[in-house]
Amino acid sequence: MSAINREQLSAYLDDALSDGETAQIEQALRESEPLRRSLRALIQERDRGEHSIGAIWRRERLSCPSREQLGNYLLQVLDSDWQDYIEFHLKTIGCAYCQANLADLQALQKPAEPQAQKRRQRFYESSAGYLNVARDTRK
Ligand SMILES: [Zn+2]
C-alpha cells in the first residue's frame, strides 16, 4: 500500500490517471483504511488551501457537463434530472467555467433574437396604436 504516494492520490483526485491506475488506486482504497485516511486528509487539505482559480477549476471540472449538454440545457431538451443537475452546477456551485461556456453558447444562439425583437416591437407598436385610438375615441 505504501506503493501509493501522495502524488498519485493527488492525480487520482484530479482524474489525471489512466483507467488502469485509477482502478489500482480504488482497489487499494477499498483495502486500506490508512490510505482512505490519507485521501480524506488530502481532500480536506485541498479544500482549505484551494483558493486559486486554477485549483477550483480543476476540482469542479470533474463534474462539469459537456458543451453539448450545456447546449441541450439551453434548449431545455434534457431529462429533468439532467436539467436540474446542470442548473445546480451553474447556479449553486457557480462553476465559472460552465457559466462562461454557457454565455458563449447563448451568444451563438443570438441570431434568432432580432427577429423576435422585431415581432415584439411590431406588437408593441400596434398595441400602442390601439391604445391611442381608444383614447382618441373617448374624447
Ligand atoms: Zn462546470
Boltz pocket constraint, residues with backbone or C-beta under 6 A from the ligand:
constraints:
  - pocket:
      binder: B
      contacts: [[A, 60], [A, 61], [A, 63], [A, 64], [A, 65], [A, 89], [A, 95], [A, 96], [A, 97], [A, 98], [A, 99]]
      max_distance: 6.0
